[in-house]
Amino acid sequence: MNGSTVSIDHVSKHFGSFHALDDVNFTIKQGEFFSLLGPSGCGKTTLLRIIAGFEFPDDGAVLLDDKDIVPFPANKRPCNTVFQSYALFPHLSVYENVAFPLRLQKKDKKEIDEKVREYLHLVQLDQHMFKKPNQLSGGQRQRVAIARALINEPKVLLLDEPLSALDAKLRASLLLDLDALHDKIGITFIYVTHDQSEALAVSDRIAVMNQGKVLQVGTPFEIYESPATQFVAQFIGETNLFEATVAECVPYKNENGLEEFMCTCSVPELGKQTPLPTDSEEMAAGDKYMMVTDYDHTEPGQKVAFTIRPEKIRITTDIPDVHGRKDINVFKGIVEEPVYTGFQSKFYVRLENGAVLKVYQQHRNFLDDGPSIAWKDTVYVSWSAEDGYIVEDIEK
């Protein structure tokens, strides 16, 4: 790998009374494709600009391979930035735009020619090198900007929402190209985006930010499947989220041999579970509901939030056969709104206690999902306790 480790060491930044960054502290590994993800105004671009040297922190340090780079101006840092707006010279050809950084360094003509052709080939623009930027598509112009940023062989490439000006299909295509490019050159990529699907698709790890704070750092799988806060659960994808009270938690070993806790919780908005023919009296009578948490321990009586992803929920018109399992949650409801979207159907199901649950049903093969479910149908929604998740902080 050719990239650098980047450590954000307790960085804070204020603009007047506005706290853009509040004690941000994490490390980006060498050669990682790392995304800063969050809504507008969360601090992600400010943090990127501090790494680049366009802004300076009020407190803290930015370390590249354990060396603090805060005292150095932007042009003395081994980082290059790709902007949303391309920032190309309109009067220069593609070739000359990419060659510009090398000409500033007074490299000889042969070296410039070899490297420009190498990097234009890398971004698949060999056939366009003598065109002007206004003769290119938006995606091609962004590739020129990426080639120009890479030709100096930086240790870190900073990408500030580079795809947001493109249409959806072109954005998806260029995102895959960007991921493949990262695999080829092996340097550290730091990618700023507000689009959670982009971050999940290409990142090795993600930092989810809100209001100047980093709420969670983890792999896409960890961020999506095990959100650390209520904000993360709601911001990453779609979810159902309800307030709950923990009744008890019992430790157990998961399939990887790691200790987790199976918790029984009262969820007032969901009400009582639907009694099943095979239920014991204890299971049939309760208004309690089971889920998994991987926190160290959740105390009985603790107020928490409970989250379950819509695609984890099964929807049927018949009472599900759970084969005597007590870790399956079953509720009865009415389909309030069915939405067909082609590859899946979305159902908004109002439960007997009044809560509305979002349920997604993937379409695999033609008519392989049993009887169709329509508006006002009575249905049963069910899911495994292992797919539910406790989020300990309650955000008002």
Secondary structure, DSSP 8 states (H G I E B T S, - for coil): -----EEEEEEEEEETTEEEEEEEEEEE-TT-EEEEE--TTSSHHHHHHHHHTSS--SEEEEEETTEE-TTS-GGGSSEEEE-TT----TTS-HHHHHHHHHHHTT--HHHHHHHHHHHHHHTT-GGGTTS-GGGS-HHHHHHHHHHHHHTT--SEEEEESTTTTS-HHHHHHHHHHHHHHHHHH--EEEEEES-HHHHHHH-SEEEEEETTEEEEEE-HHHHHHS-SSHHHHHHSS--EEEEEEEEEEEEEE-TTS-EEEEEEEE-TTT-S----TT--HHHHH--EEEEEE-SS---TT-EEEEEE-GGG-EEESS----TT-SSEEEEEEEEEEEEE-SSEEEEEEEETTS-EEEEEEE--STT-SSS---TT-EEEEEEEGGG-EEE-----
